Amino acid sequence: MLAVADWLRDDTAPTPGRAALAAAVRLTARTVAQDAPGNSVELRVPPFVAVQCIEGVRHTRGTPPNVVELAPRDWLLLATGLLDFDEALSAHRVSVSGHRAGDVAGLLPVVPLSM
C-alpha cells in the first residue's frame, strides 16, 4: 500500500508501476474476501482481481446476481477510506448490481489511510 499511497492522495503524483498497483488491488480485495467469506457477492477490479465474498446464496455458473465492479484506482480509494462508497456510487465510479452488492460498503476501509 505504501507504493501507491502518494498517488491515491494526489492524482497528479506519478502513477505507480503495474506490479505495485496489482499487488495493492489484489491484497485489499482478497482481504475483503477473507474478512467476509462467502459466495453471494463478486467484487471485480479488472484487470487485476475478482473475488467472491459475503455469506449467502451461492452461484456457480454465469454472471453472479450481486456484482461490484470498479477501476483499480477507485477501488483503492474505497479500500483506504479516501473515497466514500455512497459518493462513489453517486458519481458512477462504482457499478453495483443486485440487492446484496452494497454490503461490500460495510467492509470498508480495508487499510485506512489519512490525507
Secondary structure, 3 states (H helix, E strand, C coil): CHHHHHHHHCCCCCCCCHHHHHHHHHHHHHHHHHHCCCCCEEEEECCCEEEEECCCCCCCCCCCCCEEEECHHHHHHHHCCCCCHHHHHHCCCEEEECCCHHHHHHHCCCCCCCC
